[in-house]
Amino acid sequence: MQRVRIGLTGLSCVFLLVLLAAAFLGFANHEADREMSLSGGASGMATENAAQATEDQPKDPLAELGVAPGNVPEQPAANASAP
């Protein structure tokens, strides 16, 4: 019975440590987001860089290369109806 009690106590201590770490890191991230929103220039640059990065990347690189799954070349109708 004592082994179970020690195990549960250790498990609850680890759970509390993880909970406190998550709360602290969440608070730190929230503070960083708040500072970023207060400085308008930095967020504008980040949005501009993200928009430029999405424009530079192709929409579907496999389709542009012609190797996308299901990319079967179409056959003329005359060949499809011939036995």
WONORCOR-V562686 format. One record per residue. N is the residue number from 0. RES is the residue in three letters. PHI is phi in degrees with one decimal (* if undefined). OMEGA is omega in whole degrees, -180 to 180 (NA if undefined). Layout:
[[N & RES & PHI & OMEGA] [N & RES & PHI & OMEGA]]
This chain:
[[0 & MET & * & -179] [1 & GLN & -69.0 & 178] [2 & ARG & -62.3 & 179] [3 & VAL & -64.3 & -180] [4 & ARG & -62.9 & 180] [5 & ILE & -66.2 & 179] [6 & GLY & -62.8 & 179] [7 & LEU & -67.1 & 177] [8 & THR & -65.2 & 178] [9 & GLY & -64.3 & 179] [10 & LEU & -63.9 & 179] [11 & SER & -68.5 & 177] [12 & CYS & -64.8 & 178] [13 & VAL & -63.6 & 178] [14 & PHE & -60.9 & 179] [15 & LEU & -65.9 & 178] [16 & LEU & -62.9 & 179] [17 & VAL & -66.1 & 178] [18 & LEU & -62.5 & 178] [19 & LEU & -66.0 & 179] [20 & ALA & -64.6 & 179] [21 & ALA & -65.1 & 179] [22 & ALA & -66.2 & 180] [23 & PHE & -66.2 & -179] [24 & LEU & -68.5 & 177] [25 & GLY & -65.2 & 178] [26 & PHE & -66.4 & 179] [27 & ALA & -65.2 & 178] [28 & ASN & -65.5 & 180] [29 & HIS & -64.6 & 178] [30 & GLU & -65.5 & 179] [31 & ALA & -65.3 & 178] [32 & ASP & -64.4 & 180] [33 & ARG & -65.9 & 178] [34 & GLU & -65.0 & 180] [35 & MET & -66.7 & -179] [36 & SER & -73.7 & 179] [37 & LEU & -71.8 & 177] [38 & SER & -93.1 & -173] [39 & GLY & -64.6 & -177] [40 & GLY & -65.5 & -177] [41 & ALA & -67.9 & -179] [42 & SER & -70.0 & 177] [43 & GLY & -65.2 & 178] [44 & MET & -67.8 & -180] [45 & ALA & -64.9 & 179] [46 & THR & -66.3 & 180] [47 & GLU & -66.0 & 179] [48 & ASN & -66.1 & 179] [49 & ALA & -67.0 & 179] [50 & ALA & -66.3 & 180] [51 & GLN & -67.6 & 180] [52 & ALA & -66.0 & 180] [53 & THR & -72.3 & 178] [54 & GLU & -72.2 & -178] [55 & ASP & -71.9 & -177] [56 & GLN & -81.1 & 177] [57 & PRO & -67.7 & -178] [58 & LYS & -67.1 & 179] [59 & ASP & -141.1 & -173] [60 & PRO & -62.5 & 179] [61 & LEU & -68.5 & 179] [62 & ALA & -68.6 & 178] [63 & GLU & -66.0 & 178] [64 & LEU & -81.5 & -180] [65 & GLY & 83.4 & -179] [66 & VAL & -117.6 & -179] [67 & ALA & -69.2 & 177] [68 & PRO & -60.9 & 180] [69 & GLY & 82.9 & 180] [70 & ASN & -88.1 & -178] [71 & VAL & -94.6 & 179] [72 & PRO & -66.1 & -179] [73 & GLU & -77.1 & 178] [74 & GLN & -97.0 & 177] [75 & PRO & -61.0 & -177] [76 & ALA & -63.2 & -179] [77 & ALA & -66.4 & -179] [78 & ASN & -74.3 & -178] [79 & ALA & -71.4 & -177] [80 & SER & -88.8 & -179] [81 & ALA & -75.6 & -178] [82 & PRO & -74.0 & NA]]
